[in-house]
Amino acid sequence: MDLSKIRNFSIIAHIDHGKSTLADRMLEITNTIEKRKMKAQVLDVMELERERGITIKMQPARMEYEYNGEKYILNLIDTPGHIDFYYEVSRALRAVEGSILLVDATQGVQAQTLTTLNMAQEAGLVIIPVLSKVDSPLARTAEVKEQVINLIGCDKDDIIEASGKTGQGVAEVLKEIIEKIPAPKEKTQDSDSFRALVFDFKYDTHRGIIVYVRVFDGKVGKNENLVFKAVSEKFNSLEVGIFSPDEKPREYIGAGEIGYIVTGIKKPGIASVGDTLTLARKPMDSLSGYMTPEPVVWASVYPEDADDFDLLKQSLDRLKLSDSSFSYEEETSGSLGRGFRCGFLGMLHLEIITERLKREFDLELVITHPSITYEIVYKNGTKKTIYSPSLFPDDHEVTSVLEPWIKIKIITPPDYLSGLMKILFDHEAEIGNSKDFGEDRIEIDAKLPLRELMRGFFDEIKSATSGFASMSYKIDEYRDADVTRLDILVADEVVIAFSRVVSKRRAQEEADKVVEKLATYLPRQMFVMKIQGKAMGRILSSKTISAMRKDVTGYLYGGDITRKMKLREKQKKGKKKMKERGKVNISQDVFLKMMKNK
C-alpha cells in the first residue's frame, strides 16, 4: 500500500451542524455507495440516531477518489457533536492526521465547536475550515467567516462554502483533504511487525468483539496471533477488513489504514478503547496519549418486574461490550429490589443508555434520581468516595466533603445576558471573563458545581435564551462542598430510593418540593400517615395524609347514641394501633412517577 495516497480525516462540529449530511454527499460523489442505496444519515446506523438526528456511535467509511489522474484512499471517521460524547471524538482524533472544522452558516461558531477544536489542535491535526448550509436563506456567511478567521487565524479564502443538501463545495472539500492533510507515516520500518490503536469496537453475537483500528506499523491478516497490550489477552484474528462503509473483508490491512479485526472474544472487559494491538510473537510498545473516559453522573437502574433482573444484567453486559465508557455494579435496595448502580458521561449519555435498554432489550425500568461522586473525609481520618446518596454520611460524622466542579463556556447573543446571569447565580456559579465573539455574540467563562447540571441547568439556559445560546463544559478540580443528605420519611421510615444530596442553602426548597410531589402520588392508608423531608438533623417539611374512614355505625337504626359512640371509640383505638404498627408499602407505580417527573 502506497502511504502517500492515503488520507485519514474526521469531521468535527457542534450538534446539528450538518456533519452526517456532508458525509452522505462525500460517499455519493466518490461513488462509495450506489445512488439507489443512498439514504439520509447513512453513517448513523442506530435507529435512535436516525430518529433524533444526532450521531451517537460513529461509523468509519473508506472512499476511493481520483484526483489529477491519481487514485487516493480517503478514510473518514464521522464523530458525534454532543458534549457527552467527547470520548468518541477523542478516539477519532487519535486515528487521523487532519480534520474538517464544520460550522453552520446560519448559527455560527458554537461552544462545543471550541471544545472539540481545542482537542484537534492539541493533537496537532491539520484543520480545514468549512461553512455548511450556505444555501439557506438564513445563512450569515460573511459574519460567520469572520468568526472562523478569529478562531483559527486562517485567511478568508481558506474557508470553503458548502451545502450538504445541494452538494455545493463538496468536491472542493475533497480536493483540500488531498492537498492539505498529510499522508500517514509508519512509525517503524520493520516490515515483520504490527501495531494498531483500538479507537472503537462493537459486539456481534456470532463473531464476538470486532475492534476498529488504525494501523500505525506493519500489516495484519487473517489467523494472526495478536495480543491486547493493556490486559495481555491473546487471540487469533478471524477476519480483517475495511469499511466501505459496510464491513468488507480483505486479505490484510496495513500501515496508515483504518479497518476492523474480528477477535472471536465473547467476554466483556477485554477490549478497551485506546488499547494497542500487536503481534504476540513480536510485541511492540503500547501507543501513548489516550484519554480514558471517567463517569461523571451516576444513577441506579432497576427492572420494573423483579423477574427481569437476569435479563437486565445480560443487557448491560451487551451494552458494555460496545460502549467502554459505560460502567455498572450490582446493588440491592429494600424498596426496589435488585438492580445496578450505573456510571455515565452525562445526562444525554444516561438517556441514550436507558432508551437503548428499553428498545433493544424490551425492558421496563425504574431509574433513580441522578447523582455525582463525592469525596468524604470522616472525623476519624478515613477517606471514602461516595457515589450513592443513600451512602452519604450524616453531617456530624464528617470533617469535609469535596465535590467536582466544571469549567463552562457559554456563547450567547447579548440580549439574553441579564437572564443568563440570574441563572448562573442561582446555580452557584463563579463568573469569569467575558468577551465579544464576532458580531452580536458574547462568550462567557464560568465555573460551577457539577451537581448543578442535575437541576435542569441546560434546560434553563436554553429557555432563557430562546435556544440561541450554546454551552460546553469540562471537569475541573474538586472543591469543598456545602451539601447534605435529604431523606424522605414515609410513616417515620426512611425510603432510601428517594434520598438525594442537596446544597444546604436549598435543602428547604428541595424538601418542600419532594414531599409535596410524593403526597400527590401516595394513596391514602387506613391510618393517618406523615410524609417528611429530613436534613441537617431536623424535619424541614411535613405533610399529613388523612386516613381512609369507614362509617362503622352505618348498619345501626335508631337506639341509644352511646352504641354509636362506643363503635367510633373502638375504631379510633384500632387506627391508633395501626399508626403505631402500620407500614406503608409503596407501589412500583409511585416510584415510577417520582423518578419520571424529576
JOFEN-V529199 format. One record per residue. RES is the residue in one letter. PHI is phi in whole degrees, -180 to 180 (NA if undefined). OMEGA is omega in radians with two decimals (NA if undefined). Layout:
[[RES;PHI;OMEGA] [RES;PHI;OMEGA]]
This chain:
[[M;NA;3.12] [D;-81;-3.08] [L;-62;-3.09] [S;-67;-3.12] [K;-104;3.12] [I;-110;3.02] [R;-131;3.10] [N;-110;-3.08] [F;-149;3.07] [S;-129;3.06] [I;-119;3.10] [I;-118;-3.13] [A;-172;3.06] [H;-73;3.11] [I;-59;3.07] [D;66;3.07] [H;-99;3.00] [G;99;-3.14] [K;-61;-3.06] [S;-64;3.14] [T;-69;3.10] [L;-63;3.11] [A;-62;3.10] [D;-57;-3.11] [R;-66;3.11] [M;-63;3.13] [L;-62;-3.13] [E;-73;-3.09] [I;-63;-3.11] [T;-86;-3.13] [N;58;3.10] [T;-70;3.08] [I;-122;3.11] [E;-64;-3.09] [K;-58;-3.11] [R;-70;3.13] [K;-98;-3.06] [M;-73;3.05] [K;-146;-3.13] [A;-66;3.12] [Q;52;-3.03] [V;-64;3.13] [L;-86;3.07] [D;-89;-2.97] [V;-90;-3.14] [M;-82;3.11] [E;-59;-3.12] [L;-64;3.12] [E;-65;-3.08] [R;-67;-3.12] [E;-70;-3.09] [R;-88;-3.12] [G;73;3.12] [I;-127;3.09] [T;-97;3.13] [I;-110;-3.11] [K;-112;-3.06] [M;-73;3.14] [Q;-128;3.11] [P;-69;3.09] [A;-149;3.12] [R;-109;-3.13] [M;-121;3.03] [E;-112;-3.02] [Y;-141;3.14] [E;-95;-3.12] [Y;-141;-3.11] [N;53;3.09] [G;79;3.14] [E;-111;3.11] [K;-94;3.14] [Y;-119;3.03] [I;-106;3.14] [L;-111;3.12] [N;-101;-3.12] [L;-104;2.94] [I;-117;3.10] [D;-79;-3.06] [T;-122;3.09] [P;-71;3.12] [G;-105;-3.09] [H;-77;-3.03] [I;-58;-3.11] [D;-65;-3.05] [F;-105;3.12] [Y;-61;-3.13] [Y;-66;3.08] [E;-65;3.14] [V;-64;-3.11] [S;-62;3.08] [R;-63;-3.08] [A;-62;-3.06] [L;-67;3.11] [R;-76;-3.03] [A;-103;-3.05] [V;-129;3.10] [E;-107;-3.11] [G;-151;-3.12] [S;-148;3.03] [I;-91;3.05] [L;-91;-3.05] [L;-101;-3.12] [V;-123;3.14] [D;-71;-3.10] [A;-68;3.13] [T;-90;-3.07] [Q;-112;-3.11] [G;81;-3.12] [V;-67;3.13] [Q;-111;-3.04] [A;-60;-3.10] [Q;-69;3.07] [T;-61;-3.11] [L;-63;-3.12] [T;-59;-3.10] [T;-68;3.13] [L;-61;3.11] [N;-59;3.12] [M;-62;-3.12] [A;-66;-3.14] [Q;-67;3.10] [E;-65;3.12] [A;-79;3.10] [G;76;-3.10] [L;-81;3.01] [V;-77;-3.09] [I;-106;3.06] [I;-111;-3.11] [P;-79;-3.14] [V;-135;3.02] [L;-97;3.10] [S;-102;3.08] [K;59;-3.13] [V;-70;3.13] [D;-83;-3.11] [S;-72;3.09] [P;-65;3.14] [L;-92;-3.08] [A;-64;3.08] [R;-116;-2.95] [T;-56;-3.08] [A;-63;-3.11] [E;-66;-3.12] [V;-70;3.07] [K;-60;3.12] [E;-62;3.11] [Q;-61;-3.12] [V;-67;3.11] [I;-60;3.13] [N;-64;-3.05] [L;-76;-3.04] [I;-117;3.06] [G;71;3.12] [C;-89;3.04] [D;-85;3.14] [K;-59;-3.10] [D;-71;-3.13] [D;-75;-3.05] [I;-87;-3.12] [I;-91;3.05] [E;-91;-3.06] [A;-141;3.05] [S;-144;3.09] [G;-68;-3.10] [K;-74;-3.08] [T;-97;-3.09] [G;92;3.13] [Q;-59;3.03] [G;79;-3.07] [V;-68;3.11] [A;-62;3.12] [E;-67;3.10] [V;-63;3.13] [L;-62;3.11] [K;-62;-3.13] [E;-65;3.12] [I;-59;-3.12] [I;-68;-3.04] [E;-81;-2.98] [K;-104;-3.12] [I;-81;-3.11] [P;-69;3.06] [A;-71;3.13] [P;-66;3.11] [K;-118;3.08] [E;-77;-3.08] [K;-74;3.11] [T;-133;-3.13] [Q;-97;-3.12] [D;-75;-3.06] [S;-73;-3.09] [D;-97;-3.13] [S;-116;3.09] [F;-155;3.06] [R;-152;-3.13] [A;-144;3.09] [L;-96;3.05] [V;-83;-3.14] [F;-107;3.06] [D;-172;3.06] [F;-161;3.07] [K;-142;-3.12] [Y;-116;3.09] [D;-121;-3.07] [T;-56;-3.06] [H;-90;-3.01] [R;-106;3.13] [G;77;-3.11] [I;-76;3.06] [I;-112;-3.09] [V;-93;3.05] [Y;-96;-3.03] [V;-130;2.90] [R;-110;-3.12] [V;-82;3.12] [F;-102;-3.09] [D;-139;3.02] [G;67;3.11] [K;-147;-3.13] [V;-141;3.11] [G;-127;3.14] [K;-71;3.07] [N;62;3.01] [E;-90;3.08] [N;-88;-3.06] [L;-113;3.14] [V;-138;2.97] [F;-81;-3.03] [K;-64;-3.04] [A;-65;-3.07] [V;-115;-3.13] [S;53;3.13] [E;-96;-3.13] [K;-99;3.09] [F;-159;3.05] [N;-101;3.12] [S;-70;-3.11] [L;-85;-3.14] [E;-166;3.00] [V;-128;-3.13] [G;-176;-3.10] [I;-122;3.09] [F;-107;-3.13] [S;-136;-0.31] [P;-81;3.03] [D;-72;3.14] [E;-65;-3.10] [K;-130;-3.09] [P;-62;3.08] [R;-134;3.11] [E;-66;3.09] [Y;-159;2.96] [I;-124;-3.02] [G;-122;-3.09] [A;-51;3.12] [G;88;-3.07] [E;-92;3.04] [I;-114;-3.08] [G;-158;-3.12] [Y;-130;3.07] [I;-133;3.09] [V;-85;-3.03] [T;-96;-3.06] [G;79;-3.13] [I;-74;-3.10] [K;-124;3.07] [K;-126;-3.12] [P;-74;3.06] [G;87;3.14] [I;-93;3.13] [A;-78;3.03] [S;-146;-3.11] [V;-67;-3.12] [G;94;3.11] [D;-73;3.13] [T;-110;3.03] [L;-102;3.12] [T;-150;-3.13] [L;-72;3.13] [A;-66;-3.09] [R;-78;-3.12] [K;-146;-3.04] [P;-68;3.06] [M;-110;3.13] [D;-65;3.11] [S;-68;3.02] [L;-77;-3.02] [S;-106;2.96] [G;85;3.13] [Y;-103;-3.12] [M;-93;3.12] [T;-89;-3.14] [P;-72;3.10] [E;-116;3.10] [P;-62;3.11] [V;-118;3.13] [V;-126;-3.13] [W;-123;3.05] [A;-153;3.09] [S;-92;3.14] [V;-121;3.13] [Y;-125;3.04] [P;-76;3.08] [E;-60;3.11] [D;-101;-3.09] [A;-57;3.13] [D;-67;-3.12] [D;-89;-3.08] [F;-58;-3.12] [D;-64;3.10] [L;-65;3.11] [L;-63;3.13] [K;-61;3.12] [Q;-62;-3.12] [S;-66;3.12] [L;-66;3.07] [D;-58;-3.13] [R;-65;3.14] [L;-66;3.14] [K;-62;3.13] [L;-66;-3.10] [S;-114;3.14] [D;-142;-3.03] [S;-72;-3.10] [S;-84;-3.11] [F;-93;3.14] [S;-132;-3.14] [Y;-160;3.03] [E;-148;-3.05] [E;-73;3.02] [E;-149;-3.13] [T;-126;3.09] [S;-119;3.12] [G;-60;-3.10] [S;-86;-2.99] [L;-111;3.12] [G;84;-3.09] [R;-90;3.13] [G;-160;-3.07] [F;-137;3.01] [R;-92;-3.00] [C;-115;3.10] [G;-108;-3.08] [F;-130;3.14] [L;-85;-3.13] [G;172;-3.06] [M;-68;3.12] [L;-69;3.09] [H;-59;3.09] [L;-59;-3.11] [E;-63;-3.12] [I;-67;-3.13] [I;-61;-3.11] [T;-67;3.11] [E;-67;3.11] [R;-66;3.10] [L;-61;-3.12] [K;-72;-3.03] [R;-79;-3.01] [E;-79;-3.08] [F;-121;3.05] [D;56;-3.12] [L;-104;2.98] [E;-100;-2.96] [L;-123;2.91] [V;-112;-3.11] [I;-116;-3.09] [T;-77;3.12] [H;-60;-3.12] [P;-64;3.11] [S;-140;-3.14] [I;-124;-3.12] [T;-90;3.06] [Y;-122;3.04] [E;-104;-3.03] [I;-106;2.98] [V;-110;-3.11] [Y;-82;-3.11] [K;-66;3.11] [N;-84;3.06] [G;95;3.14] [T;-75;3.12] [K;-120;3.13] [K;-141;3.01] [T;-102;-3.08] [I;-114;3.07] [Y;-127;3.05] [S;-129;-3.12] [P;-56;-3.11] [S;-65;-3.14] [L;-94;-3.10] [F;-68;-3.05] [P;-74;3.04] [D;-69;-3.06] [D;-56;-3.06] [H;-72;-3.10] [E;-89;-2.97] [V;-115;3.03] [T;-90;3.14] [S;-154;3.08] [V;-127;3.09] [L;-113;3.13] [E;-134;3.12] [P;-75;3.01] [W;-109;3.11] [I;-126;2.98] [K;-95;3.12] [I;-120;3.10] [K;-130;3.14] [I;-119;3.02] [I;-113;-3.03] [T;-146;2.94] [P;-64;-3.06] [P;-62;-3.12] [D;-60;-3.06] [Y;-99;-2.99] [L;-62;-3.08] [S;-64;3.10] [G;-65;3.13] [L;-65;-3.12] [M;-61;3.12] [K;-64;3.14] [I;-66;3.14] [L;-62;3.11] [F;-64;-3.13] [D;-63;-3.12] [H;-100;3.00] [E;63;-3.08] [A;-79;2.95] [E;-102;-3.05] [I;-88;-3.12] [G;-101;-3.08] [N;-77;2.96] [S;-135;-3.13] [K;-150;3.08] [D;-68;-3.12] [F;-126;-3.08] [G;74;-3.08] [E;-73;3.08] [D;57;3.08] [R;-139;3.09] [I;-126;3.07] [E;-105;-3.12] [I;-117;3.01] [D;-103;3.12] [A;-154;3.04] [K;-130;3.08] [L;-155;3.12] [P;-64;3.14] [L;-59;-3.11] [R;-60;-3.11] [E;-70;3.06] [L;-65;-3.12] [M;-72;-3.06] [R;-96;3.06] [G;72;-3.10] [F;-59;3.13] [F;-56;-3.09] [D;-62;3.14] [E;-65;3.12] [I;-62;-3.13] [K;-62;-3.11] [S;-66;-3.08] [A;-69;-3.09] [T;-113;-3.13] [S;55;3.09] [G;84;-3.07] [F;-84;-3.12] [A;-84;3.02] [S;-128;-3.04] [M;-142;2.98] [S;-135;3.11] [Y;-146;2.99] [K;-145;-3.08] [I;-67;3.13] [D;-110;-3.07] [E;-91;2.98] [Y;-90;3.13] [R;-134;3.06] [D;-60;-3.10] [A;-119;3.08] [D;-99;-3.04] [V;-127;3.11] [T;-148;3.10] [R;-89;3.06] [L;-102;3.09] [D;-103;3.06] [I;-112;-3.14] [L;-106;3.04] [V;-121;-3.07] [A;53;3.06] [D;69;3.10] [E;-115;3.13] [V;-72;3.05] [V;-99;-3.00] [I;-58;-3.08] [A;-62;-3.12] [F;-97;-3.13] [S;-67;3.08] [R;-154;3.09] [V;-98;-3.08] [V;-131;3.04] [S;-66;-3.11] [K;-60;-3.09] [R;-72;-3.13] [R;-113;-3.08] [A;-62;-3.12] [Q;-62;-3.13] [E;-61;-3.14] [E;-66;3.14] [A;-62;3.13] [D;-59;-3.06] [K;-66;-3.09] [V;-69;-3.13] [V;-63;-3.14] [E;-62;-3.12] [K;-65;-3.12] [L;-64;-3.14] [A;-63;-3.14] [T;-78;-3.09] [Y;-95;-3.06] [L;-76;3.10] [P;-73;3.11] [R;-66;3.13] [Q;-109;3.11] [M;-80;3.12] [F;-137;3.12] [V;-66;-3.04] [M;-127;3.11] [K;-106;2.98] [I;-114;-3.05] [Q;-133;3.02] [G;-109;-3.05] [K;-122;3.07] [A;-155;3.11] [M;54;3.04] [G;79;3.14] [R;-146;3.10] [I;-81;-3.10] [L;-97;-3.08] [S;-146;-3.11] [S;-149;3.10] [K;-142;-3.12] [T;-106;3.08] [I;-106;-3.07] [S;-66;-3.09] [A;-78;2.98] [M;-70;-3.06] [R;-130;3.10] [K;-105;3.10] [D;-80;-3.06] [V;-76;-3.12] [T;-105;-3.04] [G;-60;-3.06] [Y;-86;-3.12] [L;-83;3.08] [Y;-122;3.11] [G;68;3.12] [G;85;-3.08] [D;-71;-3.13] [I;-62;-3.09] [T;-65;3.10] [R;-63;3.12] [K;-65;-3.12] [M;-62;3.13] [K;-64;3.14] [L;-64;-3.14] [R;-68;3.12] [E;-65;3.11] [K;-63;3.11] [Q;-63;-3.12] [K;-62;3.13] [K;-65;3.11] [G;-61;-3.13] [K;-69;3.12] [K;-65;3.11] [K;-62;3.13] [M;-59;-3.11] [K;-63;-3.13] [E;-71;-3.03] [R;-106;-3.00] [G;-68;3.13] [K;-129;-3.13] [V;-94;3.03] [N;-91;-3.12] [I;-81;-3.08] [S;-74;3.11] [Q;-58;-3.11] [D;-61;3.14] [V;-66;3.09] [F;-58;-3.14] [L;-59;-3.12] [K;-63;-3.14] [M;-68;-3.11] [M;-75;-3.07] [K;-82;3.14] [N;-119;-3.05] [K;-66;NA]]
